[in-house]
Amino acid sequence: MSNSRAPSPAALPVLGHALAFKRDPLGFLQKTARDQGPVARLRLGPLLYHLVSDPALVATVLQDRADRYVRDTRSSRNIRLVTGEGLLCCEGDTWRRHRRLAQPIFHHRRIMALAEIMLRTCEESASRYASAADSSQPLDLASEMSRLTFTIVGRCLFGSELGPRATDVEQAFPVLLEELFNRAQSAVSLPIWLPTPAHRRFQRAIATVDDVVRTVLDERRGATADRPDLLSLLLEARDEDGSRLSEQEVRDHIVTFLLAGHETTASALTWTLCLLATHADTLHAVEAELDATLHGQPLTLDALPKLTHLDAVLRESLRLYPTIWIAERRVTQDDTLGGFDIPAGSTVVISPYVTQRLASHWLDPDAFRPDRFLGDRATRTLAKDGYFPFGAGPHQCIGQHFAMMEAKIALASLLSRFRVHLADEKLPPAWAGITLRPQSTVPIRLTRR
């Protein structure tokens, strides 16, 4: 240890920086990184944190010294209330086993098979959007994208077996996310077993999800049909010693995939469409690319690699509005970052939202400029550029290629047919919850192209 303490913004007695963070987490973290530099010391009540924003130092935490910075934090313990020992939360040998078993599920060949499900689901949604466009029916973009991505992820997980039960699960997830967000915002949370009204709602929502998952597993037990969905792959997965995932482990993976693959992609789609609706030149370039590639025909998977401008738009949207906007790591041994002491037992905070908007690494960082991801600049990295919307290191999101494929299919399917008009004609304010999403509803009107 160097006996050098990182700089810190002005703080309140006892509360420290907790109130400033709670009032405006995005603004507070950005200002802290700008004013205090690459490492800043923060106190949230009695808890010690360090905001690490410099790309090279973030890479040190997430990649080079990942064994010293573990995910066993307050936030991960809260998420475990929903996901159990899923890939988002588990550590050590448990994580390595689960990652080893789940990795083949997200192989390129598997994702391309699931992409057919994504494509069919988007085509079905297009007919409903056409009706809304013809009748000038107002829609809530955030709600529509959430509905679309939940349907896609549900079908990719379960095939077509959920049926009317899909609505029960879809309605349960906002209750779960609300409780997770409330617990993340509180320095001290009440035990979940205390029978408060919010906790009872949470327990009912968990029970609903578990009942549906258990029913589907019971229906699958003994089935011989070869199915392309993720559940079948999980049930077939074998470890090196031939062992399978237990029923509880399968449940935890399913709930993790639903949680991570539903809300995050919905937020990414919402922000991308909002950005395009407020940047006419970029929208026209995307539409021209779609027209030149599809020639008025329905979208096919073969067309996706040709949509380089659409891909750049999505990546730039994820730079400005990374859906996972913050992550925590608990420090297991004393360390030094950027010349400053990072004591064991404290927590390091990483924010893609902050790092991906650093003026030191991005020209005009708050501007929407998809050309940053075109041509020889298409590949951006964490250490060099500070770009990591899906995390980095051993815990990088296992489903990132699934999510990118899903988002590109949804965007191409929608934008080739319709134009999105924001009722307010401006970007909605961001809300830093479990994911980074618009603060409220996003009223839109669709028109046919």
C-alpha positions in Angstrom: 0.0 0.0 0.0 1.3 3.5 -0.9 -0.4 5.3 2.0 -2.0 7.7 -0.6 -5.7 8.4 -0.3 -7.7 9.1 -3.5 -9.3 12.6 -3.8 -12.9 12.9 -2.6 -15.7 15.4 -3.3 -17.2 17.5 -0.5 -19.3 15.3 1.8 -22.0 15.6 4.4 -21.4 14.5 8.0 -22.5 10.8 8.6 -24.3 10.5 5.2 -21.1 11.2 3.2 -22.0 11.2 -0.5 -25.1 9.0 -0.2 -27.6 11.9 -0.6 -25.9 13.4 -3.6 -25.7 9.9 -5.3 -29.3 9.1 -4.6 -30.6 12.5 -5.9 -28.7 12.2 -9.2 -26.5 9.1 -9.6 -25.5 9.8 -13.2 -24.7 13.5 -12.7 -22.9 12.9 -9.4 -20.7 10.1 -10.8 -19.9 12.1 -14.0 -19.0 15.2 -12.0 -16.9 13.2 -9.5 -14.9 11.6 -12.3 -14.4 15.0 -14.0 -13.4 16.9 -10.9 -11.5 14.2 -8.9 -9.8 12.3 -11.7 -9.5 8.6 -12.5 -9.9 7.3 -8.9 -12.2 9.0 -6.4 -12.9 8.0 -2.8 -16.6 8.0 -1.8 -18.5 7.3 1.4 -22.2 6.2 1.3 -23.1 6.3 4.9 -20.6 3.9 6.7 -19.6 2.2 3.4 -16.3 3.0 1.6 -16.3 3.0 -2.2 -13.9 4.1 -4.9 -15.2 5.2 -8.3 -12.7 4.0 -11.0 -13.3 5.7 -14.3 -10.0 5.6 -16.3 -10.2 2.9 -19.0 -6.8 1.3 -18.3 -7.7 1.1 -14.5 -11.1 -0.3 -15.3 -9.4 -3.0 -17.4 -7.1 -3.7 -14.4 -10.1 -4.3 -12.1 -12.2 -6.3 -14.5 -9.5 -8.1 -16.4 -6.0 -8.1 -15.1 -6.7 -8.4 -11.4 -10.2 -9.8 -11.5 -9.3 -12.3 -8.8 -8.9 -9.4 -6.3 -12.2 -7.7 -7.3 -15.1 -10.1 -6.8 -18.8 -9.7 -7.5 -19.9 -10.7 -3.9 -21.2 -7.2 -3.1 -24.4 -5.8 -1.6 -25.9 -5.5 -5.1 -25.2 -9.0 -6.1 -26.6 -10.4 -2.8 -29.8 -8.5 -3.6 -29.9 -9.9 -7.1 -29.4 -13.4 -5.7 -32.8 -13.0 -4.0 -34.3 -13.3 -7.6 -31.7 -15.3 -9.6 -30.3 -17.6 -6.9 -26.8 -18.9 -7.8 -27.1 -17.8 -11.5 -24.2 -16.6 -13.6 -24.8 -13.0 -12.5 -23.9 -13.7 -8.8 -22.0 -16.9 -8.2 -18.2 -16.9 -7.7 -15.3 -19.3 -7.7 -15.7 -22.9 -8.6 -19.5 -22.6 -8.8 -19.2 -19.8 -11.4 -16.6 -21.7 -13.4 -18.8 -24.8 -13.6 -21.9 -22.9 -14.6 -20.0 -20.8 -17.1 -18.5 -24.0 -18.6 -21.9 -25.6 -18.9 -23.6 -22.5 -20.3 -21.0 -21.4 -22.8 -21.9 -23.8 -25.6 -25.5 -22.6 -25.4 -24.3 -19.2 -26.8 -22.1 -20.6 -29.6 -22.6 -18.7 -32.9 -24.4 -21.7 -34.5 -26.9 -21.9 -31.6 -27.6 -18.2 -31.7 -28.2 -18.3 -35.5 -30.8 -21.0 -34.8 -32.5 -18.8 -32.2 -32.3 -15.9 -34.6 -35.0 -17.5 -36.6 -37.3 -17.3 -33.6 -36.3 -13.6 -33.1 -37.1 -12.9 -36.8 -40.5 -14.6 -36.7 -41.5 -12.8 -33.5 -40.6 -9.4 -35.0 -42.5 -10.2 -38.1 -45.6 -11.0 -36.0 -45.2 -7.7 -34.1 -44.9 -5.8 -37.4 -48.6 -6.6 -38.3 -49.7 -5.1 -34.9 -47.6 -2.0 -35.5 -49.1 -1.6 -38.9 -52.5 -1.5 -37.4 -51.3 1.2 -34.9 -49.8 3.2 -37.7 -52.9 3.1 -39.9 -55.1 4.2 -37.0 -52.6 6.8 -35.6 -52.8 5.0 -32.3 -50.4 6.4 -29.7 -48.0 3.8 -28.2 -45.5 3.8 -25.3 -42.2 2.9 -26.9 -40.7 1.5 -23.7 -43.6 -0.7 -23.0 -43.7 -2.0 -26.6 -40.0 -2.8 -26.6 -40.3 -4.6 -23.2 -43.2 -6.6 -24.6 -41.3 -7.5 -27.7 -38.1 -8.6 -26.0 -39.9 -10.5 -23.3 -41.7 -12.5 -26.0 -38.4 -13.2 -27.8 -36.5 -14.2 -24.8 -39.4 -16.3 -23.5 -39.7 -18.2 -26.9 -35.9 -18.7 -27.1 -35.9 -20.1 -23.6 -39.0 -22.2 -23.6 -40.1 -22.5 -27.3 -43.8 -22.0 -27.5 -44.8 -23.6 -24.2 -45.5 -20.7 -22.0 -48.7 -19.6 -23.7 -51.0 -17.6 -21.4 -48.5 -18.1 -18.5 -46.1 -15.7 -20.3 -48.3 -12.8 -19.1 -48.0 -14.0 -15.5 -44.2 -14.0 -15.7 -44.0 -10.7 -17.6 -46.2 -9.0 -14.9 -44.0 -10.4 -12.1 -40.7 -9.0 -13.3 -41.4 -5.3 -12.7 -42.3 -6.1 -9.1 -39.0 -8.0 -8.7 -37.0 -5.1 -10.4 -38.7 -2.5 -8.2 -37.6 -4.3 -5.0 -34.1 -4.8 -6.3 -33.8 -1.1 -7.1 -35.2 0.0 -3.7 -32.7 -2.3 -1.9 -29.8 -0.9 -4.0 -30.8 2.6 -3.1 -30.7 1.9 0.7 -27.6 1.7 2.8 -29.5 -0.7 5.0 -32.3 -3.0 3.8 -34.8 -4.8 5.9 -34.6 -8.6 5.7 -36.8 -9.9 2.9 -38.7 -12.2 5.2 -40.2 -9.3 7.1 -43.9 -9.2 6.0 -44.0 -5.6 4.7 -46.5 -4.9 1.8 -43.6 -4.5 -0.6 -42.0 -7.8 0.6 -45.2 -9.7 0.2 -45.6 -8.4 -3.4 -42.0 -9.5 -4.0 -42.6 -13.0 -2.5 -45.8 -13.4 -4.6 -43.9 -12.4 -7.8 -41.1 -14.9 -7.0 -43.6 -17.6 -6.4 -45.3 -16.9 -9.7 -42.1 -17.2 -11.6 -41.0 -20.3 -9.8 -44.4 -22.0 -10.4 -44.3 -21.3 -14.1 -40.7 -22.6 -14.4 -41.5 -25.7 -12.3 -44.5 -26.4 -14.5 -42.5 -26.2 -17.7 -39.7 -28.4 -16.3 -42.3 -31.0 -15.3 -43.8 -30.9 -18.8 -40.3 -31.3 -20.3 -39.3 -34.2 -18.0 -39.3 -37.3 -20.1 -40.0 -35.5 -23.4 -38.1 -36.9 -26.4 -38.7 -34.2 -29.0 -35.5 -32.4 -30.2 -36.1 -28.7 -29.5 -33.9 -25.7 -30.4 -34.7 -23.7 -27.3 -32.3 -22.8 -24.5 -34.1 -24.8 -21.9 -33.4 -28.0 -23.8 -29.8 -27.1 -24.1 -29.6 -26.5 -20.3 -31.2 -29.9 -19.6 -28.8 -31.6 -22.0 -25.7 -29.9 -20.7 -23.1 -32.2 -19.2 -20.0 -31.3 -17.1 -16.6 -32.9 -17.6 -17.5 -35.7 -15.1 -20.9 -36.3 -16.8 -23.0 -34.5 -14.2 -26.0 -32.4 -15.1 -27.4 -29.2 -13.7 -29.8 -29.8 -10.8 -33.4 -28.6 -11.2 -32.6 -25.7 -8.9 -29.6 -24.8 -11.0 -31.7 -24.9 -14.2 -34.2 -22.7 -12.5 -31.6 -20.2 -11.6 -30.2 -20.1 -15.1 -33.7 -19.6 -16.6 -34.5 -16.7 -14.2 -31.1 -15.1 -14.8 -31.6 -15.3 -18.6 -35.1 -13.8 -18.3 -33.9 -11.0 -16.0 -30.7 -10.2 -18.0 -32.0 -10.7 -21.5 -35.4 -9.0 -21.3 -35.0 -5.6 -19.6 -31.6 -4.8 -20.9 -32.4 -5.3 -24.6 -35.7 -3.5 -24.3 -33.8 -0.5 -22.9 -31.2 -0.6 -25.6 -33.9 -0.7 -28.3 -35.8 2.2 -26.7 -32.8 4.4 -26.5 -31.7 3.6 -30.1 -35.1 4.4 -31.5 -35.3 7.6 -29.5 -31.9 8.7 -30.7 -32.8 8.0 -34.3 -36.1 9.9 -33.9 -34.2 13.0 -32.8 -31.4 12.7 -35.4 -33.0 12.9 -38.9 -29.8 12.6 -40.9 -28.7 9.5 -39.2 -32.2 8.0 -39.5 -32.3 8.7 -43.2 -28.9 7.0 -43.6 -30.2 3.9 -41.8 -33.3 3.9 -43.9 -31.3 4.2 -47.1 -29.1 1.3 -46.1 -32.2 -0.9 -45.3 -33.8 0.0 -48.6 -30.6 -0.8 -50.6 -30.1 -4.1 -48.8 -33.7 -5.4 -48.6 -35.1 -4.0 -51.8 -38.6 -3.8 -50.3 -38.5 -7.5 -49.3 -38.9 -8.9 -45.7 -35.8 -9.0 -43.6 -33.6 -12.1 -43.8 -30.7 -13.2 -41.6 -28.4 -13.1 -44.6 -29.0 -9.4 -44.8 -27.8 -8.5 -41.3 -24.0 -8.5 -41.9 -24.6 -5.9 -44.6 -26.3 -3.4 -42.2 -23.1 -1.8 -41.0 -24.6 1.6 -40.4 -27.4 0.1 -38.3 -24.8 -1.8 -36.3 -22.8 1.4 -35.7 -26.0 3.2 -34.6 -26.7 0.4 -32.0 -23.1 0.5 -30.7 -23.1 4.3 -30.4 -26.5 4.1 -28.6 -24.9 1.6 -26.1 -22.0 3.9 -25.6 -24.3 6.8 -24.6 -26.9 4.7 -22.8 -25.3 1.4 -21.6 -28.2 -0.5 -20.1 -26.0 -1.9 -17.3 -24.7 1.5 -16.3 -22.9 0.6 -13.0 -21.2 -2.4 -11.5 -19.6 -3.1 -8.1 -16.6 -5.2 -7.1 -15.6 -6.1 -3.5 -11.9 -5.7 -2.8 -10.4 -8.9 -1.4 -6.9 -7.7 -0.7 -5.2 -4.4 -0.3 -4.3 -2.9 -3.7 -3.2 0.3 -5.5 -4.9 1.8 -8.5 -3.5 4.9 -10.2 -1.2 5.4 -7.3 -4.0 5.4 -4.7 -4.7 2.9 -1.9 -7.7 0.6 -2.4 -8.1 -1.2 1.0 -9.5 -4.7 1.3 -13.1 -4.8 2.3 -14.0 -1.7 0.4 -15.9 -1.6 -2.9 -14.9 -0.4 -6.3 -17.6 1.2 -8.5 -17.3 0.9 -12.3 -19.7 2.9 -14.5 -19.7 2.3 -18.3 -22.0 5.4 -18.5 -19.2 7.6 -17.0 -16.2 6.0 -18.8 -17.8 5.9 -22.2 -18.4 9.6 -22.0 -14.9 10.7 -20.9 -13.7 13.7 -22.9 -10.2 12.3 -22.6 -11.1 9.4 -24.8 -14.1 10.5 -26.9 -14.3 13.6 -29.1 -17.5 15.5 -28.3 -18.5 12.7 -25.9 -22.1 13.5 -25.3 -23.0 13.7 -29.0 -24.7 10.9 -30.9 -22.1 10.1 -33.7 -22.4 6.5 -35.0 -19.5 7.2 -37.4 -17.3 6.4 -34.4 -18.0 2.7 -35.1 -17.7 2.7 -38.9 -14.8 1.4 -41.0 -11.5 0.8 -39.2 -13.0 2.2 -36.0 -15.7 -0.5 -35.8 -13.9 -2.4 -33.2 -13.5 -0.6 -29.9 -12.0 -2.0 -26.7 -12.0 -1.2 -23.0 -8.3 -0.6 -22.3 -7.8 1.6 -25.4 -11.1 3.4 -25.9 -13.1 2.8 -22.7 -15.9 1.0 -24.4 -17.4 -1.9 -22.5 -21.3 -2.0 -22.6 -21.3 -5.7 -21.9 -18.6 -5.6 -19.2 -15.2 -7.1 -19.6 -12.9 -9.8 -18.3 -14.0 -13.3 -17.2 -17.4 -12.1 -16.2 -18.2 -10.4 -19.5 -21.8 -10.9 -20.4 -22.2 -14.4 -21.8 -25.2 -13.4 -23.8 -23.8 -10.3 -25.6 -23.9 -11.8 -29.1 -27.5 -13.0 -28.4 -28.5 -9.5 -27.3 -26.8 -7.8 -30.3 -28.4 -10.2 -32.8 -31.8 -9.7 -31.1 -31.5 -5.9 -31.1 -30.3 -5.7 -34.8 -33.2 -7.9 -36.0 -35.8 -5.9 -34.0 -34.4 -2.6 -35.3 -34.1 -3.7 -38.9 -37.6 -5.2 -38.9 -39.2 -2.1 -37.4 -37.2 0.6 -39.3 -37.6 -1.0 -42.7 -41.4 -0.6 -42.4 -42.1 2.3 -40.0 -40.8 5.6 -38.7 -41.0 6.4 -35.0 -42.2 9.9 -34.0 -41.6 11.0 -30.4 -44.6 12.9 -29.0 -42.2 15.3 -27.2 -39.8 15.5 -30.1 -36.8 15.3 -27.6 -34.9 12.6 -25.8 -36.6 11.5 -22.5 -34.6 11.9 -19.3 -32.6 8.9 -18.2 -33.5 7.0 -15.0 -30.7 5.0 -13.4 -32.4 2.0 -12.0 -31.4 -1.6 -12.2 -31.0 -0.7 -15.9 -30.6 2.6 -17.6 -34.0 3.4 -19.1 -36.2 6.4 -19.7 -37.6 8.0 -16.6 -41.2 7.5 -17.6 -43.3 6.4 -20.5 -42.1 7.3 -24.0 -45.2 8.3 -26.1 -44.8 7.7 -29.8 -46.7 7.6 -33.0 -45.8 5.3 -35.9 -46.1 6.0 -39.6 -45.6 3.7 -42.5 -42.6 4.4 -44.6 
